[in-house]
Amino acid sequence: MADQEQADIRLALARLRQEHEDYDAAINAMITTGCDALRIQRMKKKKLAIKDKMSSIEDQIVPDIIA
Protein backbone atom coordinates (compact mmCIF):
# COMPACT_ATOMS: atom_id res chain seq x y z
CA MET A 1 0.00 0.00 0.00
CA ALA A 2 1.39 3.41 -0.96
CA ASP A 3 2.31 5.88 1.77
CA GLN A 4 -0.18 8.47 0.52
CA GLU A 5 -2.97 5.92 0.39
CA GLN A 6 -2.22 4.75 3.93
CA ALA A 7 -2.13 8.37 5.14
CA ASP A 8 -5.54 8.98 3.54
CA ILE A 9 -6.95 5.89 5.22
CA ARG A 10 -5.59 6.95 8.61
CA LEU A 11 -7.05 10.43 8.14
CA ALA A 12 -10.46 8.96 7.32
CA LEU A 13 -10.20 6.77 10.42
CA ALA A 14 -9.35 9.78 12.59
CA ARG A 15 -12.35 11.67 11.22
CA LEU A 16 -14.65 8.74 11.92
CA ARG A 17 -13.31 8.44 15.46
CA GLN A 18 -14.03 12.12 16.04
CA GLU A 19 -17.52 11.76 14.59
CA HIS A 20 -18.10 8.72 16.83
CA GLU A 21 -17.08 10.74 19.89
CA ASP A 22 -19.35 13.59 18.80
CA TYR A 23 -22.31 11.24 18.52
CA ASP A 24 -21.47 9.81 21.95
CA ALA A 25 -21.47 13.28 23.50
CA ALA A 26 -24.70 14.20 21.72
CA ILE A 27 -26.41 11.01 22.86
CA ASN A 28 -25.35 11.58 26.46
CA ALA A 29 -26.65 15.16 26.31
CA MET A 30 -29.94 13.95 24.85
CA ILE A 31 -30.30 11.38 27.62
CA THR A 32 -29.64 13.91 30.39
CA THR A 33 -32.13 16.40 28.94
CA GLY A 34 -34.83 13.75 28.59
CA CYS A 35 -35.07 13.81 24.82
CA ASP A 36 -37.41 11.54 22.86
CA ALA A 37 -36.33 7.88 23.09
CA LEU A 38 -36.84 7.36 19.36
CA ARG A 39 -34.38 10.14 18.51
CA ILE A 40 -31.84 8.68 20.92
CA GLN A 41 -32.25 5.27 19.33
CA ARG A 42 -31.69 6.72 15.85
CA MET A 43 -28.52 8.45 17.03
CA LYS A 44 -27.28 5.20 18.53
CA LYS A 45 -27.85 3.43 15.21
CA LYS A 46 -25.83 6.09 13.39
CA LYS A 47 -23.09 5.78 15.99
CA LEU A 48 -23.02 2.01 15.50
CA ALA A 49 -22.79 2.40 11.72
CA ILE A 50 -19.79 4.68 12.19
CA LYS A 51 -18.17 2.10 14.46
CA ASP A 52 -18.68 -0.54 11.76
CA LYS A 53 -16.96 1.74 9.22
CA MET A 54 -14.11 2.28 11.66
CA SER A 55 -13.66 -1.48 12.09
CA SER A 56 -13.61 -1.96 8.35
CA ILE A 57 -10.92 0.69 7.89
CA GLU A 58 -8.87 -0.70 10.78
CA ASP A 59 -8.95 -4.10 9.07
CA GLN A 60 -7.47 -2.48 5.95
CA ILE A 61 -4.64 -0.97 7.97
CA VAL A 62 -3.83 -4.06 10.04
CA PRO A 63 -4.78 -7.19 8.12
CA ASP A 64 -5.43 -10.44 9.96
CA ILE A 65 -2.35 -12.66 10.02
CA ILE A 66 -2.90 -16.35 10.54
CA ALA A 67 0.12 -17.77 12.32
PDB file with one MODEL, atoms N, CA, C and O in Angstrom:
MODEL        1
ATOM      1  N   MET A   1       0.863  -1.173   0.000  1.00  0.00           N
ATOM      2  CA  MET A   1       0.000   0.000   0.000  1.00  0.00           C
ATOM      3  C   MET A   1       0.910   1.237   0.000  1.00  0.00           C
ATOM      4  O   MET A   1       1.876   1.305   0.760  1.00  0.00           O
ATOM      5  N   ALA A   2       0.595   2.199  -0.848  1.00  0.00           N
ATOM      6  CA  ALA A   2       1.390   3.412  -0.963  1.00  0.00           C
ATOM      7  C   ALA A   2       1.272   4.267   0.301  1.00  0.00           C
ATOM      8  O   ALA A   2       0.264   4.217   1.005  1.00  0.00           O
ATOM      9  N   ASP A   3       2.305   5.041   0.572  1.00  0.00           N
ATOM     10  CA  ASP A   3       2.307   5.882   1.773  1.00  0.00           C
ATOM     11  C   ASP A   3       1.162   6.879   1.769  1.00  0.00           C
ATOM     12  O   ASP A   3       0.520   7.099   2.796  1.00  0.00           O
ATOM     13  N   GLN A   4       0.903   7.486   0.609  1.00  0.00           N
ATOM     14  CA  GLN A   4      -0.177   8.468   0.521  1.00  0.00           C
ATOM     15  C   GLN A   4      -1.536   7.818   0.759  1.00  0.00           C
ATOM     16  O   GLN A   4      -2.400   8.384   1.428  1.00  0.00           O
ATOM     17  N   GLU A   5      -1.708   6.642   0.211  1.00  0.00           N
ATOM     18  CA  GLU A   5      -2.974   5.918   0.394  1.00  0.00           C
ATOM     19  C   GLU A   5      -3.175   5.553   1.861  1.00  0.00           C
ATOM     20  O   GLU A   5      -4.280   5.677   2.390  1.00  0.00           O
ATOM     21  N   GLN A   6      -2.112   5.106   2.511  1.00  0.00           N
ATOM     22  CA  GLN A   6      -2.215   4.750   3.929  1.00  0.00           C
ATOM     23  C   GLN A   6      -2.489   5.999   4.769  1.00  0.00           C
ATOM     24  O   GLN A   6      -3.249   5.936   5.736  1.00  0.00           O
ATOM     25  N   ALA A   7      -1.883   7.121   4.416  1.00  0.00           N
ATOM     26  CA  ALA A   7      -2.130   8.367   5.141  1.00  0.00           C
ATOM     27  C   ALA A   7      -3.586   8.799   4.978  1.00  0.00           C
ATOM     28  O   ALA A   7      -4.202   9.276   5.932  1.00  0.00           O
ATOM     29  N   ASP A   8      -4.136   8.637   3.784  1.00  0.00           N
ATOM     30  CA  ASP A   8      -5.544   8.982   3.543  1.00  0.00           C
ATOM     31  C   ASP A   8      -6.472   8.095   4.365  1.00  0.00           C
ATOM     32  O   ASP A   8      -7.470   8.563   4.912  1.00  0.00           O
ATOM     33  N   ILE A   9      -6.134   6.822   4.446  1.00  0.00           N
ATOM     34  CA  ILE A   9      -6.953   5.891   5.220  1.00  0.00           C
ATOM     35  C   ILE A   9      -6.901   6.251   6.703  1.00  0.00           C
ATOM     36  O   ILE A   9      -7.927   6.238   7.382  1.00  0.00           O
ATOM     37  N   ARG A  10      -5.723   6.569   7.199  1.00  0.00           N
ATOM     38  CA  ARG A  10      -5.585   6.949   8.610  1.00  0.00           C
ATOM     39  C   ARG A  10      -6.328   8.250   8.916  1.00  0.00           C
ATOM     40  O   ARG A  10      -6.904   8.405   9.992  1.00  0.00           O
ATOM     41  N   LEU A  11      -6.309   9.179   7.964  1.00  0.00           N
ATOM     42  CA  LEU A  11      -7.049  10.432   8.136  1.00  0.00           C
ATOM     43  C   LEU A  11      -8.553  10.167   8.190  1.00  0.00           C
ATOM     44  O   LEU A  11      -9.258  10.732   9.026  1.00  0.00           O
ATOM     45  N   ALA A  12      -9.033   9.317   7.308  1.00  0.00           N
ATOM     46  CA  ALA A  12     -10.457   8.960   7.318  1.00  0.00           C
ATOM     47  C   ALA A  12     -10.834   8.294   8.633  1.00  0.00           C
ATOM     48  O   ALA A  12     -11.910   8.543   9.178  1.00  0.00           O
ATOM     49  N   LEU A  13      -9.946   7.447   9.141  1.00  0.00           N
ATOM     50  CA  LEU A  13     -10.199   6.774  10.419  1.00  0.00           C
ATOM     51  C   LEU A  13     -10.256   7.787  11.557  1.00  0.00           C
ATOM     52  O   LEU A  13     -11.111   7.688  12.436  1.00  0.00           O
ATOM     53  N   ALA A  14      -9.358   8.749  11.542  1.00  0.00           N
ATOM     54  CA  ALA A  14      -9.354   9.779  12.587  1.00  0.00           C
ATOM     55  C   ALA A  14     -10.637  10.602  12.541  1.00  0.00           C
ATOM     56  O   ALA A  14     -11.199  10.941  13.583  1.00  0.00           O
ATOM     57  N   ARG A  15     -11.096  10.918  11.347  1.00  0.00           N
ATOM     58  CA  ARG A  15     -12.352  11.672  11.216  1.00  0.00           C
ATOM     59  C   ARG A  15     -13.534  10.866  11.744  1.00  0.00           C
ATOM     60  O   ARG A  15     -14.404  11.405  12.428  1.00  0.00           O
ATOM     61  N   LEU A  16     -13.561   9.586  11.426  1.00  0.00           N
ATOM     62  CA  LEU A  16     -14.647   8.737  11.916  1.00  0.00           C
ATOM     63  C   LEU A  16     -14.613   8.610  13.436  1.00  0.00           C
ATOM     64  O   LEU A  16     -15.660   8.601  14.084  1.00  0.00           O
ATOM     65  N   ARG A  17     -13.417   8.512  14.002  1.00  0.00           N
ATOM     66  CA  ARG A  17     -13.310   8.443  15.459  1.00  0.00           C
ATOM     67  C   ARG A  17     -13.844   9.717  16.106  1.00  0.00           C
ATOM     68  O   ARG A  17     -14.527   9.661  17.129  1.00  0.00           O
ATOM     69  N   GLN A  18     -13.533  10.861  15.507  1.00  0.00           N
ATOM     70  CA  GLN A  18     -14.029  12.121  16.037  1.00  0.00           C
ATOM     71  C   GLN A  18     -15.555  12.199  15.927  1.00  0.00           C
ATOM     72  O   GLN A  18     -16.235  12.642  16.852  1.00  0.00           O
ATOM     73  N   GLU A  19     -16.071  11.763  14.788  1.00  0.00           N
ATOM     74  CA  GLU A  19     -17.523  11.763  14.595  1.00  0.00           C
ATOM     75  C   GLU A  19     -18.195  10.822  15.597  1.00  0.00           C
ATOM     76  O   GLU A  19     -19.266  11.131  16.119  1.00  0.00           O
ATOM     77  N   HIS A  20     -17.572   9.683  15.862  1.00  0.00           N
ATOM     78  CA  HIS A  20     -18.100   8.720  16.827  1.00  0.00           C
ATOM     79  C   HIS A  20     -18.156   9.348  18.216  1.00  0.00           C
ATOM     80  O   HIS A  20     -19.142   9.185  18.936  1.00  0.00           O
ATOM     81  N   GLU A  21     -17.099  10.063  18.590  1.00  0.00           N
ATOM     82  CA  GLU A  21     -17.076  10.739  19.893  1.00  0.00           C
ATOM     83  C   GLU A  21     -18.133  11.836  19.959  1.00  0.00           C
ATOM     84  O   GLU A  21     -18.760  12.036  20.999  1.00  0.00           O
ATOM     85  N   ASP A  22     -18.331  12.546  18.849  1.00  0.00           N
ATOM     86  CA  ASP A  22     -19.347  13.593  18.804  1.00  0.00           C
ATOM     87  C   ASP A  22     -20.748  13.008  19.004  1.00  0.00           C
ATOM     88  O   ASP A  22     -21.563  13.565  19.739  1.00  0.00           O
ATOM     89  N   TYR A  23     -21.011  11.894  18.351  1.00  0.00           N
ATOM     90  CA  TYR A  23     -22.308  11.236  18.521  1.00  0.00           C
ATOM     91  C   TYR A  23     -22.480  10.779  19.968  1.00  0.00           C
ATOM     92  O   TYR A  23     -23.568  10.893  20.532  1.00  0.00           O
ATOM     93  N   ASP A  24     -21.406  10.264  20.567  1.00  0.00           N
ATOM     94  CA  ASP A  24     -21.472   9.810  21.949  1.00  0.00           C
ATOM     95  C   ASP A  24     -21.827  10.968  22.877  1.00  0.00           C
ATOM     96  O   ASP A  24     -22.672  10.826  23.760  1.00  0.00           O
ATOM     97  N   ALA A  25     -21.180  12.112  22.674  1.00  0.00           N
ATOM     98  CA  ALA A  25     -21.471  13.283  23.499  1.00  0.00           C
ATOM     99  C   ALA A  25     -22.906  13.762  23.275  1.00  0.00           C
ATOM    100  O   ALA A  25     -23.596  14.134  24.225  1.00  0.00           O
ATOM    101  N   ALA A  26     -23.346  13.752  22.030  1.00  0.00           N
ATOM    102  CA  ALA A  26     -24.705  14.200  21.724  1.00  0.00           C
ATOM    103  C   ALA A  26     -25.740  13.272  22.348  1.00  0.00           C
ATOM    104  O   ALA A  26     -26.752  13.727  22.881  1.00  0.00           O
ATOM    105  N   ILE A  27     -25.483  11.980  22.278  1.00  0.00           N
ATOM    106  CA  ILE A  27     -26.414  11.010  22.857  1.00  0.00           C
ATOM    107  C   ILE A  27     -26.492  11.201  24.370  1.00  0.00           C
ATOM    108  O   ILE A  27     -27.581  11.195  24.946  1.00  0.00           O
ATOM    109  N   ASN A  28     -25.343  11.370  25.008  1.00  0.00           N
ATOM    110  CA  ASN A  28     -25.345  11.582  26.459  1.00  0.00           C
ATOM    111  C   ASN A  28     -26.102  12.857  26.832  1.00  0.00           C
ATOM    112  O   ASN A  28     -26.830  12.879  27.824  1.00  0.00           O
ATOM    113  N   ALA A  29     -25.931  13.915  26.042  1.00  0.00           N
ATOM    114  CA  ALA A  29     -26.652  15.160  26.306  1.00  0.00           C
ATOM    115  C   ALA A  29     -28.154  14.961  26.115  1.00  0.00           C
ATOM    116  O   ALA A  29     -28.956  15.491  26.885  1.00  0.00           O
ATOM    117  N   MET A  30     -28.529  14.204  25.098  1.00  0.00           N
ATOM    118  CA  MET A  30     -29.945  13.950  24.851  1.00  0.00           C
ATOM    119  C   MET A  30     -30.564  13.146  25.989  1.00  0.00           C
ATOM    120  O   MET A  30     -31.710  13.378  26.372  1.00  0.00           O
ATOM    121  N   ILE A  31     -29.799  12.201  26.524  1.00  0.00           N
ATOM    122  CA  ILE A  31     -30.304  11.377  27.624  1.00  0.00           C
ATOM    123  C   ILE A  31     -30.502  12.229  28.875  1.00  0.00           C
ATOM    124  O   ILE A  31     -31.516  12.099  29.561  1.00  0.00           O
ATOM    125  N   THR A  32     -29.535  13.102  29.174  1.00  0.00           N
ATOM    126  CA  THR A  32     -29.643  13.912  30.391  1.00  0.00           C
ATOM    127  C   THR A  32     -30.750  14.950  30.299  1.00  0.00           C
ATOM    128  O   THR A  32     -31.321  15.336  31.319  1.00  0.00           O
ATOM    129  N   THR A  33     -31.064  15.410  29.085  1.00  0.00           N
ATOM    130  CA  THR A  33     -32.126  16.404  28.943  1.00  0.00           C
ATOM    131  C   THR A  33     -33.502  15.764  28.788  1.00  0.00           C
ATOM    132  O   THR A  33     -34.513  16.465  28.751  1.00  0.00           O
ATOM    133  N   GLY A  34     -33.543  14.433  28.697  1.00  0.00           N
ATOM    134  CA  GLY A  34     -34.830  13.749  28.593  1.00  0.00           C
ATOM    135  C   GLY A  34     -35.436  13.833  27.204  1.00  0.00           C
ATOM    136  O   GLY A  34     -36.649  13.983  27.053  1.00  0.00           O
ATOM    137  N   CYS A  35     -34.606  13.738  26.215  1.00  0.00           N
ATOM    138  CA  CYS A  35     -35.068  13.805  24.822  1.00  0.00           C
ATOM    139  C   CYS A  35     -35.885  12.552  24.478  1.00  0.00           C
ATOM    140  O   CYS A  35     -35.880  11.564  25.213  1.00  0.00           O
ATOM    141  N   ASP A  36     -36.573  12.624  23.362  1.00  0.00           N
ATOM    142  CA  ASP A  36     -37.406  11.538  22.864  1.00  0.00           C
ATOM    143  C   ASP A  36     -36.562  10.268  22.675  1.00  0.00           C
ATOM    144  O   ASP A  36     -35.478  10.321  22.094  1.00  0.00           O
ATOM    145  N   ALA A  37     -37.055   9.149  23.160  1.00  0.00           N
ATOM    146  CA  ALA A  37     -36.327   7.884  23.093  1.00  0.00           C
ATOM    147  C   ALA A  37     -36.089   7.436  21.654  1.00  0.00           C
ATOM    148  O   ALA A  37     -35.067   6.811  21.366  1.00  0.00           O
ATOM    149  N   LEU A  38     -37.002   7.740  20.759  1.00  0.00           N
ATOM    150  CA  LEU A  38     -36.845   7.358  19.355  1.00  0.00           C
ATOM    151  C   LEU A  38     -35.667   8.097  18.722  1.00  0.00           C
ATOM    152  O   LEU A  38     -34.907   7.506  17.955  1.00  0.00           O
ATOM    153  N   ARG A  39     -35.512   9.369  19.034  1.00  0.00           N
ATOM    154  CA  ARG A  39     -34.375  10.136  18.515  1.00  0.00           C
ATOM    155  C   ARG A  39     -33.058   9.593  19.045  1.00  0.00           C
ATOM    156  O   ARG A  39     -32.074   9.492  18.313  1.00  0.00           O
ATOM    157  N   ILE A  40     -33.053   9.246  20.319  1.00  0.00           N
ATOM    158  CA  ILE A  40     -31.841   8.679  20.916  1.00  0.00           C
ATOM    159  C   ILE A  40     -31.490   7.366  20.237  1.00  0.00           C
ATOM    160  O   ILE A  40     -30.323   7.105  19.946  1.00  0.00           O
ATOM    161  N   GLN A  41     -32.479   6.555  19.989  1.00  0.00           N
ATOM    162  CA  GLN A  41     -32.251   5.266  19.331  1.00  0.00           C
ATOM    163  C   GLN A  41     -31.696   5.460  17.924  1.00  0.00           C
ATOM    164  O   GLN A  41     -30.803   4.722  17.509  1.00  0.00           O
ATOM    165  N   ARG A  42     -32.202   6.428  17.194  1.00  0.00           N
ATOM    166  CA  ARG A  42     -31.690   6.716  15.847  1.00  0.00           C
ATOM    167  C   ARG A  42     -30.230   7.168  15.901  1.00  0.00           C
ATOM    168  O   ARG A  42     -29.420   6.768  15.064  1.00  0.00           O
ATOM    169  N   MET A  43     -29.903   7.993  16.877  1.00  0.00           N
ATOM    170  CA  MET A  43     -28.521   8.453  17.030  1.00  0.00           C
ATOM    171  C   MET A  43     -27.598   7.274  17.361  1.00  0.00           C
ATOM    172  O   MET A  43     -26.467   7.204  16.879  1.00  0.00           O
ATOM    173  N   LYS A  44     -28.090   6.366  18.179  1.00  0.00           N
ATOM    174  CA  LYS A  44     -27.283   5.204  18.532  1.00  0.00           C
ATOM    175  C   LYS A  44     -27.039   4.322  17.310  1.00  0.00           C
ATOM    176  O   LYS A  44     -25.959   3.747  17.168  1.00  0.00           O
ATOM    177  N   LYS A  45     -28.025   4.212  16.433  1.00  0.00           N
ATOM    178  CA  LYS A  45     -27.854   3.430  15.206  1.00  0.00           C
ATOM    179  C   LYS A  45     -26.795   4.062  14.304  1.00  0.00           C
ATOM    180  O   LYS A  45     -25.967   3.362  13.722  1.00  0.00           O
ATOM    181  N   LYS A  46     -26.829   5.386  14.194  1.00  0.00           N
ATOM    182  CA  LYS A  46     -25.831   6.088  13.386  1.00  0.00           C
ATOM    183  C   LYS A  46     -24.446   5.899  13.983  1.00  0.00           C
ATOM    184  O   LYS A  46     -23.472   5.699  13.257  1.00  0.00           O
ATOM    185  N   LYS A  47     -24.361   5.963  15.300  1.00  0.00           N
ATOM    186  CA  LYS A  47     -23.087   5.778  15.987  1.00  0.00           C
ATOM    187  C   LYS A  47     -22.552   4.371  15.727  1.00  0.00           C
ATOM    188  O   LYS A  47     -21.354   4.197  15.504  1.00  0.00           O
ATOM    189  N   LEU A  48     -23.417   3.384  15.755  1.00  0.00           N
ATOM    190  CA  LEU A  48     -23.016   2.009  15.499  1.00  0.00           C
ATOM    191  C   LEU A  48     -22.541   1.829  14.059  1.00  0.00           C
ATOM    192  O   LEU A  48     -21.580   1.101  13.809  1.00  0.00           O
ATOM    193  N   ALA A  49     -23.207   2.484  13.117  1.00  0.00           N
ATOM    194  CA  ALA A  49     -22.786   2.405  11.715  1.00  0.00           C
ATOM    195  C   ALA A  49     -21.391   2.999  11.540  1.00  0.00           C
ATOM    196  O   ALA A  49     -20.586   2.483  10.766  1.00  0.00           O
ATOM    197  N   ILE A  50     -21.109   4.071  12.250  1.00  0.00           N
ATOM    198  CA  ILE A  50     -19.788   4.681  12.188  1.00  0.00           C
ATOM    199  C   ILE A  50     -18.751   3.727  12.774  1.00  0.00           C
ATOM    200  O   ILE A  50     -17.650   3.601  12.240  1.00  0.00           O
ATOM    201  N   LYS A  51     -19.095   3.066  13.851  1.00  0.00           N
ATOM    202  CA  LYS A  51     -18.168   2.104  14.458  1.00  0.00           C
ATOM    203  C   LYS A  51     -17.874   0.959  13.489  1.00  0.00           C
ATOM    204  O   LYS A  51     -16.740   0.487  13.413  1.00  0.00           O
ATOM    205  N   ASP A  52     -18.887   0.514  12.754  1.00  0.00           N
ATOM    206  CA  ASP A  52     -18.677  -0.538  11.758  1.00  0.00           C
ATOM    207  C   ASP A  52     -17.720  -0.071  10.666  1.00  0.00           C
ATOM    208  O   ASP A  52     -16.858  -0.833  10.228  1.00  0.00           O
ATOM    209  N   LYS A  53     -17.869   1.183  10.222  1.00  0.00           N
ATOM    210  CA  LYS A  53     -16.956   1.739   9.216  1.00  0.00           C
ATOM    211  C   LYS A  53     -15.543   1.808   9.768  1.00  0.00           C
ATOM    212  O   LYS A  53     -14.578   1.514   9.063  1.00  0.00           O
ATOM    213  N   MET A  54     -15.423   2.201  11.042  1.00  0.00           N
ATOM    214  CA  MET A  54     -14.105   2.276  11.662  1.00  0.00           C
ATOM    215  C   MET A  54     -13.451   0.894  11.703  1.00  0.00           C
ATOM    216  O   MET A  54     -12.260   0.767  11.422  1.00  0.00           O
ATOM    217  N   SER A  55     -14.203  -0.118  12.042  1.00  0.00           N
ATOM    218  CA  SER A  55     -13.664  -1.478  12.092  1.00  0.00           C
ATOM    219  C   SER A  55     -13.202  -1.933  10.719  1.00  0.00           C
ATOM    220  O   SER A  55     -12.165  -2.585  10.588  1.00  0.00           O
ATOM    221  N   SER A  56     -13.963  -1.592   9.711  1.00  0.00           N
ATOM    222  CA  SER A  56     -13.605  -1.963   8.347  1.00  0.00           C
ATOM    223  C   SER A  56     -12.286  -1.299   7.924  1.00  0.00           C
ATOM    224  O   SER A  56     -11.424  -1.937   7.319  1.00  0.00           O
ATOM    225  N   ILE A  57     -12.150  -0.028   8.248  1.00  0.00           N
ATOM    226  CA  ILE A  57     -10.924   0.690   7.889  1.00  0.00           C
ATOM    227  C   ILE A  57      -9.739   0.157   8.693  1.00  0.00           C
ATOM    228  O   ILE A  57      -8.640   0.019   8.156  1.00  0.00           O
ATOM    229  N   GLU A  58      -9.951  -0.142   9.966  1.00  0.00           N
ATOM    230  CA  GLU A  58      -8.875  -0.697  10.784  1.00  0.00           C
ATOM    231  C   GLU A  58      -8.413  -2.041  10.231  1.00  0.00           C
ATOM    232  O   GLU A  58      -7.226  -2.359  10.304  1.00  0.00           O
ATOM    233  N   ASP A  59      -9.321  -2.824   9.684  1.00  0.00           N
ATOM    234  CA  ASP A  59      -8.947  -4.103   9.069  1.00  0.00           C
ATOM    235  C   ASP A  59      -8.088  -3.887   7.831  1.00  0.00           C
ATOM    236  O   ASP A  59      -7.232  -4.718   7.524  1.00  0.00           O
ATOM    237  N   GLN A  60      -8.300  -2.790   7.115  1.00  0.00           N
ATOM    238  CA  GLN A  60      -7.475  -2.481   5.949  1.00  0.00           C
ATOM    239  C   GLN A  60      -6.054  -2.111   6.378  1.00  0.00           C
ATOM    240  O   GLN A  60      -5.082  -2.456   5.706  1.00  0.00           O
ATOM    241  N   ILE A  61      -5.951  -1.409   7.498  1.00  0.00           N
ATOM    242  CA  ILE A  61      -4.644  -0.965   7.967  1.00  0.00           C
ATOM    243  C   ILE A  61      -3.849  -2.140   8.539  1.00  0.00           C
ATOM    244  O   ILE A  61      -2.678  -2.328   8.208  1.00  0.00           O
ATOM    245  N   VAL A  62      -4.494  -2.924   9.394  1.00  0.00           N
ATOM    246  CA  VAL A  62      -3.831  -4.061  10.035  1.00  0.00           C
ATOM    247  C   VAL A  62      -4.564  -5.326   9.606  1.00  0.00           C
ATOM    248  O   VAL A  62      -5.558  -5.700  10.227  1.00  0.00           O
ATOM    249  N   PRO A  63      -4.092  -5.986   8.563  1.00  0.00           N
ATOM    250  CA  PRO A  63      -4.776  -7.192   8.118  1.00  0.00           C
ATOM    251  C   PRO A  63      -4.574  -8.354   9.092  1.00  0.00           C
ATOM    252  O   PRO A  63      -3.579  -8.409   9.815  1.00  0.00           O
ATOM    253  N   ASP A  64      -5.528  -9.271   9.098  1.00  0.00           N
ATOM    254  CA  ASP A  64      -5.426 -10.443   9.962  1.00  0.00           C
ATOM    255  C   ASP A  64      -4.292 -11.340   9.454  1.00  0.00           C
ATOM    256  O   ASP A  64      -4.193 -11.623   8.260  1.00  0.00           O
ATOM    257  N   ILE A  65      -3.447 -11.776  10.380  1.00  0.00           N
ATOM    258  CA  ILE A  65      -2.353 -12.662  10.022  1.00  0.00           C
ATOM    259  C   ILE A  65      -2.587 -13.973  10.741  1.00  0.00           C
ATOM    260  O   ILE A  65      -2.668 -14.020  11.969  1.00  0.00           O
ATOM    261  N   ILE A  66      -2.693 -15.028   9.970  1.00  0.00           N
ATOM    262  CA  ILE A  66      -2.895 -16.353  10.539  1.00  0.00           C
ATOM    263  C   ILE A  66      -1.525 -16.953  10.760  1.00  0.00           C
ATOM    264  O   ILE A  66      -0.762 -17.157   9.815  1.00  0.00           O
ATOM    265  N   ALA A  67      -1.220 -17.233  12.012  1.00  0.00           N
ATOM    266  CA  ALA A  67       0.118 -17.772  12.320  1.00  0.00           C
ATOM    267  C   ALA A  67       0.048 -19.262  12.535  1.00  0.00           C
ATOM    268  O   ALA A  67       1.069 -19.895  12.804  1.00  0.00           O
TER     269      ALA A  67
ENDMDL
END
